[in-house]
Amino acid sequence: MVEDRGVTSTPFSGRGAIDLGALASARQNQQQAAAAVANAPAGVVIDVTEASFQSAVIERSMTVPVVLDLWAEWCGPCKQLSPILEKLAAEYAGRWILAKVDVDAEKRVAAAFQVQSIPSVFAVIMGQPVPLFQGAYPEPQIRQILDELLKVAAEQGVTGTLTDDHGQVPDEPAVAEADTEPATDPRFDAAFNAIEAGDWDGAAAAYQLILDADPSERDAIAGLATVGLYRRTEGEDEGALRAIADQPDAAADVRVQCATADFDALAGRWTLAFDRLVACVRSSSGPDRELVRARLLELFVLAGEDPAVPAARTALANALF
């Protein structure tokens, strides 16, 4: 199993878990992915249904690793992750196949993999599922996971490619390149570049300039909240925080509970983050309670349309009143 070799044991400590929506980063990733897939061997990226799963995934996995991207249209982090996976599938040129599964349309497939949150990424080797990761990991970390996956596959004798004599003839169309791509906004490009460089002050300043011109700009609001999340979690020890936060007498420790919830948010574990902060609202008062309430509202923005948000909003209202 890939997990046993340490691929997923390192906590995600950085960028990419939060959907940046229509920000320049997402658009840029989509453009790069479309261009890469268009120039890659046919069949490196496929859409899979329950009907095609046996031939497209199980049978192919006997000779070449298949990576499953379980996603949904409403899922913000999926829109951040999927273009990265598509670009990498094209770059690896058939050493593994990316199979995309829309969990809303293919509920039985999602149930078979016991999907609790998306995006969820699995591999299939020799017909056996291998959990890889959940949430929108950054590209460098995904590369490490994929390289480790190929090593594990080789150990099991799965060394074929899509295009060699041992590969499988693709019977699913590759994801098509969009006819038109939206132009990027240089203001958002500046913010995204600063995020990629770990320049939180620069990114915050770039988003603030946009908000100064239009305080209702939703992408800039989400971007500024994302920068705050990255800034708060940088250098923090998640394990140590979580050990303290889970102590019975720490329910009202606002700093520790908020910091722990931030790490859940980074990984897209929205229900855990919201439940922790709602409990903290109930246990706190005065300025501390207001701080936690504000943090929850900020995470609601980042979570977007995740199904956990409506229930958490109701729970927050009940806790406050």
C-alpha positions in Angstrom: 0.0 0.0 0.0 1.3 3.5 -0.8 0.2 4.7 2.6 2.5 2.2 4.3 5.4 3.7 2.5 4.8 7.1 3.9 3.3 8.9 0.9 0.3 10.2 2.8 1.8 10.3 6.3 3.3 13.8 6.0 0.8 16.4 7.1 -0.1 18.9 4.3 1.4 22.1 5.5 0.9 24.5 2.7 -1.0 25.7 -0.3 -3.9 24.4 -2.4 -6.5 23.1 0.0 -8.7 26.1 -0.5 -10.7 26.8 -3.7 -9.6 30.0 -5.3 -12.6 29.9 -7.5 -12.3 32.2 -10.5 -8.9 33.5 -9.4 -6.1 33.7 -12.0 -4.5 30.6 -10.5 -7.5 28.3 -11.3 -7.9 29.8 -14.8 -4.2 29.4 -15.4 -4.1 25.8 -14.3 -7.1 25.0 -16.5 -5.4 26.6 -19.5 -2.2 24.7 -18.9 -4.0 21.4 -18.3 -6.1 21.7 -21.5 -3.0 22.5 -23.6 -1.0 19.6 -22.0 -3.8 17.1 -22.5 -4.3 18.2 -26.1 -0.7 17.3 -26.9 -0.6 14.1 -24.8 -1.2 10.5 -26.0 -5.0 9.9 -26.4 -6.5 8.3 -23.3 -4.2 9.6 -20.6 -7.2 11.5 -19.1 -10.6 9.8 -19.3 -14.1 10.2 -17.8 -15.3 7.0 -16.2 -18.8 5.8 -15.4 -20.1 2.8 -13.6 -20.7 1.1 -16.9 -17.1 1.6 -18.1 -15.4 1.1 -14.8 -14.5 -2.6 -15.3 -12.8 -2.1 -18.6 -11.5 1.5 -18.2 -10.1 1.0 -14.6 -9.9 -2.5 -13.4 -8.7 -4.2 -16.5 -6.2 -1.4 -17.4 -4.8 -1.4 -13.8 -3.4 -4.9 -14.5 -0.7 -3.3 -16.7 -0.7 0.4 -15.9 -1.6 2.3 -12.7 -4.9 4.1 -12.8 -5.4 7.2 -10.7 -9.0 8.1 -9.8 -10.0 11.7 -9.3 -13.4 11.7 -7.5 -14.9 15.1 -7.9 -18.1 17.1 -8.3 -19.1 20.3 -10.1 -20.0 22.1 -6.9 -16.7 21.2 -5.2 -14.4 24.3 -5.1 -11.2 22.4 -4.1 -11.8 19.9 -7.0 -11.5 22.8 -9.4 -8.1 23.6 -8.0 -6.9 20.0 -8.0 -8.3 18.5 -11.2 -6.3 20.7 -13.6 -3.1 19.8 -11.8 -3.8 16.1 -12.1 -4.7 16.5 -15.8 -1.5 18.3 -16.5 0.6 15.7 -14.7 -1.1 12.9 -16.4 -0.2 14.4 -19.7 3.4 15.1 -18.5 3.9 11.4 -17.4 2.7 10.5 -21.0 0.9 7.2 -20.2 3.0 5.8 -17.3 -0.3 6.2 -15.4 -3.9 7.0 -16.5 -6.1 9.6 -14.9 -9.7 8.4 -14.6 -12.2 11.1 -13.5 -15.4 10.2 -11.7 -18.2 12.7 -11.1 -19.5 11.5 -7.7 -22.9 13.1 -8.2 -23.5 11.2 -11.5 -21.8 8.0 -10.3 -23.0 7.6 -6.8 -22.4 3.8 -6.7 -18.8 4.2 -7.6 -18.3 6.8 -4.9 -20.0 4.5 -2.4 -17.8 1.6 -3.4 -14.8 3.7 -2.5 -16.5 4.9 0.7 -15.9 8.5 -0.2 -16.5 10.8 2.8 -15.2 14.1 1.3 -14.0 15.3 -2.1 -11.7 15.7 -3.8 -10.6 12.2 -3.0 -7.8 10.6 -5.0 -7.2 6.8 -5.2 -5.0 4.6 -7.3 -5.9 1.2 -8.6 -3.1 -1.4 -9.1 -3.8 -4.9 -10.2 -7.5 -4.3 -9.5 -6.9 -3.2 -5.9 -7.7 0.3 -4.6 -5.0 2.3 -3.0 -5.9 5.5 -1.0 -3.7 8.4 -2.0 -5.0 11.6 -0.5 -8.0 13.9 0.1 -8.1 17.6 -0.5 -6.3 19.7 -3.1 -2.6 19.1 -2.5 0.0 21.3 -4.2 1.7 20.1 -7.4 5.1 19.3 -5.9 3.6 17.0 -3.2 1.4 15.3 -5.8 4.5 14.6 -7.9 6.1 12.9 -4.9 3.0 10.8 -4.3 2.8 9.8 -8.0 6.5 8.9 -8.2 6.1 6.7 -5.1 3.0 5.2 -6.6 5.0 4.1 -9.7 7.6 2.5 -7.5 4.9 0.5 -5.6 3.3 -0.5 -9.0 6.7 -1.7 -10.3 7.2 -3.8 -7.2 3.9 -5.5 -8.1 4.9 -6.0 -11.7 2.8 -3.2 -13.1 5.3 -1.5 -15.4 3.4 -1.0 -18.6 2.3 2.3 -20.2 -0.7 3.4 -22.1 1.2 3.3 -25.4 3.5 0.3 -25.3 2.7 -3.2 -26.4 1.6 -4.1 -22.9 -0.7 -1.2 -22.5 -4.4 -1.0 -23.2 -6.0 0.6 -26.2 -8.0 3.6 -24.9 -11.7 3.4 -25.4 -12.6 6.6 -23.6 -12.1 10.1 -25.1 -9.5 12.4 -23.5 -10.8 15.4 -21.8 -11.2 18.0 -24.6 -9.5 21.3 -24.7 -12.0 24.2 -24.1 -12.8 26.1 -27.2 -12.2 29.4 -25.5 -10.3 30.2 -22.3 -11.0 33.3 -20.2 -8.4 36.0 -20.0 -6.6 36.3 -16.7 -6.7 39.4 -14.6 -3.2 40.7 -13.8 -4.3 41.9 -10.4 -5.2 38.3 -9.4 -2.1 37.0 -11.2 0.0 39.2 -8.9 -1.8 37.8 -5.8 -1.4 34.2 -7.0 2.3 34.6 -7.8 2.8 36.0 -4.3 1.0 33.0 -2.8 3.1 30.6 -4.8 6.2 32.4 -3.5 5.0 32.2 0.1 4.8 36.0 0.2 1.8 36.4 2.4 2.2 40.2 2.9 2.5 40.7 -0.9 -0.5 38.5 -1.6 -2.6 40.2 1.1 -1.7 43.6 -0.3 -2.6 42.5 -3.9 -6.0 41.3 -2.8 -6.6 44.4 -0.6 -6.0 46.7 -3.7 -8.8 44.8 -5.5 -11.1 45.2 -2.5 -10.3 48.9 -2.2 -11.7 49.3 -5.7 -14.6 46.9 -5.2 -15.3 45.8 -1.5 -17.8 43.2 -2.8 -15.3 41.3 -5.1 -16.0 37.8 -3.9 -12.8 36.2 -5.3 -10.7 38.8 -3.6 -12.5 38.3 -0.3 -11.9 34.5 -0.6 -8.3 35.1 -1.6 -7.6 37.4 1.3 -9.2 34.8 3.7 -7.0 32.1 2.1 -3.8 34.1 2.7 -4.8 34.6 6.3 -5.2 30.8 6.6 -1.8 30.1 5.1 -0.2 32.8 7.3 -1.7 31.4 10.5 -0.8 27.8 9.9 2.8 28.4 8.7 5.3 27.2 11.3 2.6 25.7 13.5 2.9 22.2 14.8 -0.4 20.5 13.9 0.2 17.4 16.0 1.0 19.4 19.2 -1.9 21.7 18.7 -4.3 18.9 18.2 -3.1 17.0 21.3 -3.8 20.1 23.4 -7.1 20.9 21.6 -8.5 17.5 22.3 -8.0 17.7 26.1 -11.3 18.1 28.0 -10.3 21.3 29.7 -9.3 23.0 26.4 -12.7 23.4 24.9 -12.7 27.2 25.6 -9.0 27.7 24.6 -9.8 29.9 21.7 -6.3 30.1 20.2 -5.7 26.4 20.2 -9.2 25.5 18.9 -9.0 28.1 16.1 -5.5 27.0 15.1 -6.6 23.3 15.0 -9.6 24.1 13.0 -7.4 26.0 10.5 -5.5 22.7 9.8 -8.8 20.9 9.3 -9.8 23.6 6.8 -6.5 23.3 5.0 -7.2 19.6 4.4 -10.9 20.3 3.4 -12.2 18.7 6.5 -14.9 21.3 6.8 -17.3 19.4 9.1 -14.5 18.8 11.7 -13.4 22.5 11.5 -17.0 23.8 11.9 -17.9 21.4 14.7 -14.8 22.4 16.7 -15.4 26.1 16.3 -19.2 25.9 17.1 -18.3 24.0 20.3 -15.8 26.8 21.1 -18.4 29.4 20.6 -20.6 27.7 23.1 -17.8 27.5 25.6 -16.5 31.1 25.3 -17.9 34.6 25.9 -17.1 38.2 25.2 -14.3 39.1 22.8 -13.2 35.4 22.6 -16.6 34.3 21.4 -16.6 37.1 18.8 -13.2 36.1 17.6 -14.3 32.5 17.1 -17.5 33.6 15.4 -15.5 35.8 12.9 -13.2 32.8 12.2 -16.2 30.6 11.4 -17.6 33.2 9.0 -14.2 33.4 7.3 -14.1 29.6 6.9 -17.6 29.6 5.5 -16.3 31.9 2.7 -13.5 29.5 2.0 -15.7 26.4 2.0 -18.0 27.9 -0.6 -20.8 25.6 -1.5 -19.5 22.6 0.5 -22.6 20.7 1.9 -21.2 21.1 5.5 -21.8 24.9 5.4 -25.6 25.2 5.8 -25.7 22.9 8.9 -22.8 24.8 10.4 -24.5 28.1 9.9 -27.6 26.8 11.7 -25.4 25.4 14.5 -23.6 28.7 14.9 -26.9 30.6 15.1 -28.2 28.2 17.8 -24.9 28.5 19.7 -25.1 32.3 19.6 -28.8 32.7 20.5 
